[in-house]
Amino acid sequence: MVKVLDAGSVVRSFCVFLMAVVVVGTAIAVEGWCAKSLAIGGMMVLTGGLVTMQIRRAIRGLHHHSHKITQAAREAEKHYIDVLRRIVRLVEAGDRYTTGHSERVGVLAEKLARRVGLPKHERALMKLAGELHDIGMLAVPAKISAERCRIGVDEFRIITKHSEAGYEVLKPLTSLESILPATLYHHERMNGTGYPEGLIGDQIPLAARVLAVADSYDAMTHDRPHRPAMTTLTAMQELKRCTPAGYDPQVVDALAEILGLPALTEAVAASG
């Protein structure tokens, strides 16, 4: 058991030290520098040294205790994140159109992050960003989320709130701080027609632009209630068609390279 800062003992020791200073000062004032005052001075120095040692020991104990608290907080965050991931997988498993979606988005987002040169510490976190990017959909009524192909303006407005809801869920997690903008802005579009803030171009964080492409590509290449899955080639053609108005050309080109379709990128560029 680590002993933490004992304020009472430190104060008592410091008071003894001050008393020693007063005694020596009085002795010097009354008798001058005699053997007695020198002996008392030595006692004062010794006392001061002991007090310093005790304070340092107490501070070391406090630092160690603080480190243990930090470690416990990190472990709690890891547990919280794991619970959120499990919740997402469980919810998605209840709908054949979304099963595995977030996990696939996470894997692809990490690959894209590496390809476009995101900082090393953000790359692994992008996998988590992908896995948790739709956690805010839990705030959307099930009736609305189950009928996305037949929703009206009011229902769509409710759905657009899910990125902000997800951001609020993840915001307390300090370990995810650097990629929180990705989860908040992954529905923004380069021409400003996205949500929640209508950001334009480089106003959208690169991590969010990466997540937007990964999310859209996975949705396109899997069955949805209103259409069957697109082929890889068709999905890439659709992404290119929506670039640069919707998606970042750099990220779309990176996806083409990952999928082994650089010829598509060159062909579209030549035709443009």
Secondary structure, 3 states (H helix, E strand, C coil): CCCCCCHHHHHHHHHHHHHHHHHHHHHHHHHCCCHHHHHHHHHHHHHHHHHHHHHHHHHHHHHHHHHHHHHHHHHHHHHHHHHHHHHHHHHHHCCCCCCCHHHHHHHHHHHHHHHHCCCHHHHHHHHHHHHHCCHHHHHCCHHHHCCHHHCCHHHHHHHCCHHHHHHHHHCCCHHHHHHHHHHHHCCCCCCCCCCCCCCCHHHCCHHHHHHHHHHHHHHHCCCECCECCCCHHHHHHHHHHCCCCCCCHHHHHHHHHHCCCHHHHHHHHHHC
